[in-house]
Amino acid sequence: MNPCRSASNRRGGVLVAVTVIGVILAIIQMGTLQLGFHSRTMAARSRQELSARCAADAALNEAVWKMRESLAAGAFVQPPNVADVAIEGMAATYDYTITNPDPEYPVSPPAFYTLPSLTFRIDATGYCAGAIRTVHAVVHVTSVLGEGVGVKESIDFKNSITVETWPVTGGYVTVRSNTTTSSNPIWVRSAVIFAGGGEVLVGPGGDPESIINVKNNVDPEPAVGTASEMIYFEPVAPPPIAARTQAELTVGSGTKHTLGPGSHRFGAISIDGNGVLEIDAGAGNEVILYVDGMHKPSQAAMTIGNTGELRVTSGAVKLFLGGDFSAANGSIISNYANDATKLRLYGLPQGITDSYGTAPGCQAINLNNSGTFYGSIYAPEASVNVNNSGDLYGAIVAEDCAFNNSSTFYLDTRLLQVTDINDPTARFSIVRWWED
C-alpha cells in the first residue's frame, strides 16, 4: 500500500465528514432561526390580539360608564358613537356603537322591567395592527336595590335571621359587599336561613374564604364568591326644596300631625311617645319629605320615640335625610300599603350646604321599632342597624349593615321595578355579553 495515498484518503474522508457536519449545523442553525422567527411572529401576533381584546373591553367599559354618567345627571341622553380612539401607551385603537332599541335583544326583558325604551346594545371593537376583536353587550336600567343587601364594607347577619323574597316567594337573594379585606368581614351566623337560596359576594379581587364567615347550621348554605365589578353608589342629591315649612316639627305625645301631597322641608323632626306623624298623599300621589339635619346638626335629623309612630296611610313617600334617623324601642313605622316601594329612605352625604347651614350627612339609621317595616333604605354613607322585633320587607344599600334580632328579611321584589330613571338607585347594568 502506498503510504502517501492512504494519508490522502484519510484527509479526504475527514474533509467530507467536516463538510457533512457543517451542512448539518447550517441546517440546524437555519431551523433555529426559522423557529425563532416564527416564535417572534406568534408572540407579536398574540400581543396584537391581546391588545385588540383589551381595547375592545376598554371601549365597552367606556360606553357603559358614559351611559351611567348621563343617567346620573338626571336627564339621560344617549352618548354618541365613537371611532378610531387611540389608547395611550398602546398601539391600539377602538370604536363602539350604541343602538336603541336593541335590534336583536336575545330574550324578553324580565317581567318586572318597565322601561323597554332604555334597553341598548353596545358593539365595541378593538384594533391592533392586523388583529381585530369585537365584544357585544345588552344593557338596560335596573335598580341597585336588586342586590337585596348591598354595602361598601361589612355585613352581619346575627343568629336566627331568615332571608326570603316577597311577594314573589322562593327567590334567590344576593348579599353583596365591595370589601376586599378581612378587616371588613361578612358574617352569616348560626341558624341563618336563605329560604330560596342565595349568594354572598365580596368585591373584585377579594378572597371570599378569608372575608366571609359562614357559621354552622346555615341551611341552605349560600354560595360564596367574588363579584365581577364593584357596586356603584350613586350619591344622593337633596330635593329642590329651597324653603323650609318650619325649622323643627315636633309631634307631641297624644297628638297627630298630617302631611298631605307635595313637598315639605324641615330642619328636624321628632315624634314623641304616642305621637303620630301621618303622611297621607292620596292614591297615586307622592310626598317628598326633606329633613335637612341643619337645625341641630349634633343630633339625629329625625327621631321617633317609644310608642311614637310614622304612618304612611296612602300614596308614596320619599324621605330624604340630611342627618341620622333613629326609631327607638317600641316605636312604630306603619306603611298601610304593605309595599316597600311606597316608603323610600335616602341618606344624603356630608357637607351639603345652603342658606340654612351645612348638613352633617346621614351616617346612621337605627331601626329599633316594633312591628313590621315595609320600605327601602339607600344611604351610601350610613351604618344601618336593624334591631326591630318584627320583619323587614324591602332592601338595604348602605356603608355597612347589621341585622341584630331574630326576624325575617324579605327582599321586596317590587323594588326591582324601575319607573323613575332620575331615582339615585337606577343604573345601567349589563344583562348579556358575548364576543365574536
C-alpha positions as CSV (number, residue, x, y, z in Angstrom):
1,M,0.0,0.0,0.0
2,N,1.2,3.4,-0.9
3,P,1.5,5.4,2.4
4,C,1.0,8.7,0.7
5,R,-2.2,7.6,-1.0
6,S,-3.5,6.2,2.4
7,A,-2.9,9.6,4.1
8,S,-4.5,11.4,1.2
9,N,-7.6,9.2,1.5
10,R,-7.8,9.9,5.2
11,R,-7.5,13.6,4.7
12,G,-10.3,13.3,2.0
13,G,-12.6,11.4,4.4
14,V,-12.1,14.0,7.1
15,L,-12.9,16.7,4.7
16,V,-16.1,15.0,3.7
17,A,-17.1,14.4,7.3
18,V,-16.4,18.1,8.2
19,T,-18.4,19.2,5.2
20,V,-21.3,17.0,6.2
21,I,-21.2,18.2,9.8
22,G,-21.1,21.8,8.5
23,V,-24.1,21.2,6.4
24,I,-26.0,19.7,9.3
25,L,-25.0,22.5,11.6
26,A,-26.1,25.0,9.0
27,I,-29.5,23.3,8.6
28,I,-29.9,23.2,12.4
29,Q,-29.0,26.9,12.6
30,M,-31.4,27.8,9.8
31,G,-34.1,25.8,11.6
32,T,-33.4,27.5,14.8
33,L,-33.5,30.9,13.1
34,Q,-36.8,29.9,11.4
35,L,-38.2,28.7,14.7
36,G,-37.2,31.9,16.4
37,F,-38.7,33.9,13.7
38,H,-42.0,32.0,13.9
39,S,-41.9,32.3,17.7
40,R,-41.4,36.1,17.5
41,T,-44.1,36.3,14.9
42,M,-46.5,34.3,17.0
43,A,-45.6,36.3,20.1
44,A,-46.2,39.5,18.2
45,R,-49.5,38.2,16.9
46,S,-50.5,37.2,20.4
47,R,-49.6,40.6,21.7
48,Q,-51.6,42.2,19.0
49,E,-54.6,40.0,19.6
50,L,-54.4,40.6,23.4
51,S,-54.1,44.4,22.8
52,A,-57.1,44.4,20.4
53,R,-59.2,42.5,23.0
54,C,-58.1,44.9,25.8
55,A,-59.0,47.8,23.5
56,A,-62.5,46.3,22.9
57,D,-63.1,45.8,26.6
58,A,-62.0,49.3,27.3
59,A,-64.4,50.6,24.7
60,L,-67.3,48.6,26.2
61,N,-66.4,49.9,29.7
62,E,-66.3,53.5,28.5
63,A,-69.7,53.2,26.7
64,V,-71.3,51.8,29.9
65,W,-69.6,54.4,32.1
66,K,-70.8,57.2,29.8
67,M,-74.4,55.8,29.9
68,R,-74.3,55.6,33.7
69,E,-72.8,59.1,33.9
70,S,-75.6,60.5,31.7
71,L,-78.2,58.7,33.7
72,A,-76.8,60.1,37.0
73,A,-77.0,63.6,35.6
74,G,-80.8,63.4,35.9
75,A,-81.8,63.7,32.2
76,F,-80.5,60.7,30.2
77,V,-79.1,61.5,26.8
78,Q,-77.8,58.6,24.7
79,P,-74.0,59.0,24.3
80,P,-72.7,59.4,20.7
81,N,-70.8,56.6,18.9
82,V,-67.1,57.0,18.8
83,A,-64.5,55.8,16.2
84,D,-60.7,55.5,16.0
85,V,-59.9,56.3,19.6
86,A,-56.2,55.8,20.4
87,I,-55.2,54.2,23.7
88,E,-52.3,56.0,25.4
89,G,-49.3,53.7,25.8
90,M,-50.7,51.1,23.4
91,A,-50.5,50.8,19.6
92,A,-54.2,50.1,19.6
93,T,-57.5,51.9,18.8
94,Y,-61.1,51.2,19.4
95,D,-64.6,52.2,18.4
96,Y,-68.1,51.5,19.7
97,T,-71.7,52.0,18.7
98,I,-74.8,52.2,20.9
99,T,-78.1,51.4,19.4
100,N,-81.6,51.8,20.8
101,P,-83.9,49.9,20.8
102,D,-81.7,46.9,20.6
103,P,-82.5,45.2,17.3
104,E,-81.6,41.7,18.4
105,Y,-82.5,41.5,22.1
106,P,-81.9,37.8,22.8
107,V,-84.6,37.3,25.3
108,S,-87.7,39.1,26.5
109,P,-86.9,41.7,29.3
110,P,-87.7,40.5,32.8
111,A,-91.4,40.7,33.8
112,F,-90.6,43.5,36.2
113,Y,-88.9,45.6,33.6
114,T,-90.9,48.7,32.8
115,L,-88.6,50.9,30.7
116,P,-88.0,49.0,27.4
117,S,-87.1,52.2,25.7
118,L,-83.9,52.2,27.8
119,T,-82.7,48.9,26.6
120,F,-79.5,49.3,24.5
121,R,-77.0,47.2,22.6
122,I,-73.3,48.1,22.6
123,D,-70.9,46.8,19.9
124,A,-67.2,47.5,20.8
125,T,-64.2,46.7,18.6
126,G,-60.5,46.9,19.3
127,Y,-57.8,47.1,16.7
128,C,-54.0,46.5,16.9
129,A,-52.0,46.1,13.7
130,G,-53.9,43.3,11.9
131,A,-55.7,42.0,14.9
132,I,-59.4,42.8,15.4
133,R,-61.6,41.8,18.4
134,T,-65.2,42.6,18.9
135,V,-67.4,42.3,22.0
136,H,-71.1,43.0,22.5
137,A,-73.4,43.7,25.4
138,V,-77.0,44.3,26.1
139,V,-77.7,46.8,28.9
140,H,-80.8,48.2,30.5
141,V,-81.8,50.2,33.5
142,T,-82.0,48.2,36.7
143,S,-82.1,49.1,40.4
144,V,-79.2,48.8,42.8
145,L,-81.8,47.7,45.4
146,G,-82.0,44.4,43.5
147,E,-78.8,43.5,45.4
148,G,-81.1,42.8,48.4
149,V,-78.4,43.9,50.8
150,G,-75.5,45.8,49.2
151,V,-72.8,47.6,51.2
152,K,-69.4,49.2,50.9
153,E,-67.9,47.4,53.9
154,S,-69.2,44.9,56.4
155,I,-72.4,42.9,56.8
156,D,-73.5,41.0,59.9
157,F,-76.5,38.6,59.9
158,K,-76.9,37.6,63.6
159,N,-78.3,34.3,64.7
160,S,-81.7,33.1,63.5
161,I,-82.3,35.5,60.6
162,T,-84.3,34.2,57.7
163,V,-83.7,35.7,54.2
164,E,-86.6,35.4,51.8
165,T,-88.3,37.2,48.9
166,W,-91.8,38.7,48.7
167,P,-94.4,38.9,47.2
168,V,-92.7,36.6,44.7
169,T,-91.6,33.9,47.2
170,G,-88.8,31.4,47.0
171,G,-86.5,33.8,45.1
172,Y,-82.7,33.9,45.1
173,V,-81.2,36.7,47.3
174,T,-77.8,38.4,46.8
175,V,-75.9,39.7,49.8
176,R,-73.0,41.7,48.5
177,S,-70.1,43.9,49.7
178,N,-67.4,45.9,48.0
179,T,-65.0,44.8,50.7
180,T,-61.8,43.1,49.6
181,T,-60.2,42.7,53.0
182,S,-60.9,40.7,56.1
183,S,-60.8,43.9,58.2
184,N,-64.4,44.4,56.9
185,P,-65.8,40.9,57.3
186,I,-69.2,39.4,56.3
187,W,-70.8,37.3,59.0
188,V,-73.6,34.8,58.4
189,R,-74.1,33.4,61.8
190,S,-75.8,30.2,63.1
191,A,-79.3,29.3,62.1
192,V,-79.5,31.9,59.3
193,I,-81.8,30.6,56.6
194,F,-81.7,31.5,52.9
195,A,-85.2,30.2,52.2
196,G,-85.0,30.3,48.4
197,G,-81.2,30.0,48.2
198,G,-78.8,32.9,47.8
199,E,-75.2,34.1,47.4
200,V,-72.8,36.2,49.4
201,L,-70.2,38.1,47.3
202,V,-67.1,40.2,48.1
203,G,-65.6,42.9,45.9
204,P,-63.4,42.1,42.8
205,G,-60.0,40.8,43.9
206,G,-61.2,39.8,47.4
207,D,-60.8,36.4,48.8
208,P,-64.2,35.1,49.9
209,E,-62.7,32.4,52.0
210,S,-61.0,34.9,54.3
211,I,-63.7,37.6,54.3
212,I,-66.9,35.6,54.5
213,N,-67.6,33.8,57.7
214,V,-70.5,31.2,57.4
215,K,-71.2,29.5,60.7
216,N,-72.8,26.1,61.4
217,N,-76.5,25.4,60.9
218,V,-76.9,27.8,58.0
219,D,-79.4,25.9,55.8
220,P,-79.3,26.1,52.9
221,E,-75.7,27.4,52.9
222,P,-75.4,30.3,50.5
223,A,-72.9,30.3,47.7
224,V,-69.9,32.5,48.3
225,G,-67.8,34.2,45.6
226,T,-66.3,37.3,44.2
227,A,-68.3,39.9,42.3
228,S,-67.2,40.8,38.8
229,E,-67.5,44.6,39.5
230,M,-67.9,47.0,42.4
231,I,-71.3,48.2,43.4
232,Y,-71.5,51.8,42.2
233,F,-73.1,54.0,44.9
234,E,-74.7,57.0,43.2
235,P,-74.6,60.0,45.6
236,V,-77.9,61.3,46.8
237,A,-78.7,64.9,45.9
238,P,-81.2,66.8,48.1
239,P,-84.6,67.5,46.5
240,P,-85.0,71.0,45.1
241,I,-86.9,72.5,48.1
242,A,-85.4,75.8,48.9
243,A,-87.6,77.0,51.8
244,R,-88.5,75.1,55.0
245,T,-92.0,74.6,56.1
246,Q,-90.6,75.2,59.6
247,A,-87.3,74.7,61.4
248,E,-88.4,71.9,63.6
249,L,-91.5,69.8,63.6
250,T,-92.3,68.2,67.0
251,V,-95.3,65.9,67.2
252,G,-96.1,65.8,70.9
253,S,-97.4,62.9,73.0
254,G,-101.0,62.1,72.2
255,T,-101.1,64.4,69.1
256,K,-101.3,63.8,65.4
257,H,-99.8,65.9,62.6
258,T,-100.7,65.2,59.0
259,L,-98.7,66.0,55.8
260,G,-100.5,66.0,52.5
261,P,-99.2,65.5,48.9
262,G,-96.4,67.7,47.7
263,S,-93.0,68.7,49.0
264,H,-92.1,69.5,52.7
265,R,-88.9,70.6,54.3
266,F,-87.9,70.7,57.9
267,G,-84.7,71.2,59.8
268,A,-85.5,68.4,62.2
269,I,-88.5,66.1,63.1
270,S,-89.2,64.5,66.4
271,I,-92.2,62.3,67.2
272,D,-92.8,61.8,70.9
273,G,-94.3,58.8,72.6
274,N,-97.9,58.2,71.5
275,G,-97.5,60.9,68.9
276,V,-98.3,60.2,65.2
277,L,-96.9,61.8,62.1
278,E,-99.3,60.8,59.4
279,I,-98.4,61.1,55.7
280,D,-101.5,61.0,53.5
281,A,-100.6,61.7,49.9
282,G,-103.7,60.1,48.4
283,A,-103.8,57.3,46.0
284,G,-101.4,57.8,43.1
285,N,-99.8,60.8,44.7
286,E,-96.4,61.3,46.2
287,V,-94.9,63.2,49.2
288,I,-91.3,64.4,49.1
289,L,-90.2,64.9,52.7
290,Y,-86.8,66.6,53.2
291,V,-85.3,66.7,56.7
292,D,-82.1,68.6,56.2
293,G,-80.5,68.0,59.6
294,M,-79.1,71.5,59.7
295,H,-81.2,72.8,62.5
296,K,-79.5,70.7,65.2
297,P,-76.6,69.1,63.4
298,S,-75.2,67.4,66.5
299,Q,-78.5,65.4,66.9
300,A,-80.4,63.0,64.7
301,A,-82.3,64.7,62.0
302,M,-85.4,62.6,62.6
303,T,-86.3,60.7,65.8
304,I,-89.3,58.5,66.7
305,G,-89.7,58.0,70.4
306,N,-91.0,54.9,72.3
307,T,-94.6,54.3,71.0
308,G,-94.3,57.2,68.6
309,E,-95.5,56.4,65.1
310,L,-94.6,57.4,61.5
311,R,-97.7,56.4,59.5
312,V,-98.0,56.3,55.7
313,T,-101.7,55.9,55.0
314,S,-101.9,56.4,51.3
315,G,-99.7,57.3,48.3
316,A,-95.9,57.1,48.2
317,V,-93.2,58.8,50.4
318,K,-89.6,59.7,49.6
319,L,-87.9,60.7,52.8
320,F,-84.5,62.5,52.3
321,L,-82.3,62.6,55.4
322,G,-79.5,65.2,55.8
323,G,-78.7,63.7,59.2
324,D,-79.2,60.5,61.1
325,F,-82.5,58.6,61.6
326,S,-83.4,56.9,64.9
327,A,-86.5,54.9,65.7
328,A,-86.5,54.0,69.4
329,N,-87.5,50.7,71.0
330,G,-91.3,50.3,70.8
331,S,-91.6,52.9,68.0
332,I,-93.8,52.2,65.0
333,I,-93.3,52.7,61.3
334,S,-96.6,51.9,59.5
335,N,-96.9,51.5,55.8
336,Y,-100.6,50.8,55.2
337,A,-99.9,49.6,51.6
338,N,-97.6,46.8,52.8
339,D,-95.5,47.8,49.8
340,A,-91.8,48.7,50.2
341,T,-92.0,50.9,47.1
342,K,-94.3,53.3,49.0
343,L,-91.7,54.3,51.6
344,R,-88.2,55.1,50.4
345,L,-85.4,56.4,52.8
346,Y,-82.5,58.2,51.2
347,G,-79.4,59.2,53.2
348,L,-77.6,62.3,52.0
349,P,-73.8,62.7,52.1
350,Q,-72.0,65.0,54.4
351,G,-71.3,68.6,53.5
352,I,-74.5,69.7,51.7
353,T,-74.7,73.5,52.3
354,D,-77.3,76.1,51.6
355,S,-78.7,79.2,53.3
356,Y,-79.7,77.2,56.4
357,G,-76.2,75.8,57.1
358,T,-74.3,72.6,56.4
359,A,-75.8,69.2,56.8
360,P,-73.9,66.6,58.9
361,G,-74.9,63.9,56.5
362,C,-76.8,60.6,57.2
363,Q,-74.3,58.4,58.9
364,A,-76.5,56.2,61.0
365,I,-80.0,54.7,60.6
366,N,-81.2,52.7,63.6
367,L,-84.4,50.8,63.4
368,N,-85.4,49.6,66.8
369,N,-89.1,49.8,66.0
370,S,-91.6,47.1,66.9
371,G,-93.8,45.5,64.3
372,T,-93.1,45.1,60.6
373,F,-91.3,47.6,58.4
374,Y,-92.0,48.0,54.7
375,G,-89.6,50.2,52.9
376,S,-86.2,50.6,51.2
377,I,-83.1,52.3,52.5
378,Y,-80.5,53.8,50.2
379,A,-77.8,55.5,52.3
380,P,-74.3,55.0,50.9
381,E,-72.5,56.7,53.9
382,A,-74.7,55.3,56.7
383,S,-74.4,52.4,59.1
384,V,-77.7,50.6,59.2
385,N,-78.7,48.7,62.3
386,V,-81.8,46.6,62.2
387,N,-82.9,45.8,65.7
388,N,-86.6,45.7,65.2
389,S,-88.5,42.8,66.7
390,G,-90.7,42.4,63.6
391,D,-89.9,41.5,60.0
392,L,-88.4,43.9,57.4
393,Y,-89.7,43.9,53.8
394,G,-87.6,45.9,51.4
395,A,-83.9,46.3,50.5
396,I,-80.9,48.0,52.1
397,V,-77.9,49.7,50.4
398,A,-75.5,51.4,52.8
399,E,-72.0,51.8,54.1
400,D,-72.5,48.7,56.3
401,C,-75.4,46.8,57.8
402,A,-76.2,44.6,60.8
403,F,-79.3,42.5,61.5
404,N,-79.3,42.0,65.2
405,N,-82.6,40.4,66.1
406,S,-84.2,37.1,65.2
407,S,-86.5,38.1,62.4
408,T,-87.1,37.7,58.6
409,F,-85.6,39.9,55.9
410,Y,-87.7,39.9,52.8
411,L,-86.4,41.4,49.6
412,D,-89.5,43.1,48.2
413,T,-89.3,42.1,44.5
414,R,-91.3,45.1,43.5
415,L,-88.2,47.2,44.2
416,L,-86.7,45.6,41.1
417,Q,-89.0,47.7,39.0
418,V,-87.5,50.9,37.7
419,T,-90.2,53.5,37.0
420,D,-88.1,56.7,37.5
421,I,-84.7,57.0,35.8
422,N,-84.0,60.0,38.0
423,D,-84.0,57.9,41.1
424,P,-80.5,57.5,42.6
425,T,-80.9,53.8,42.8
426,A,-81.4,53.5,39.0
427,R,-78.3,52.3,37.0
428,F,-77.4,50.7,33.7
429,S,-76.4,47.1,34.0
430,I,-75.0,44.6,31.5
431,V,-77.6,41.8,31.2
432,R,-75.9,39.9,28.4
433,W,-72.4,39.8,27.0
434,W,-70.8,37.9,24.1
435,E,-67.9,38.1,21.7
436,D,-67.2,37.3,18.1
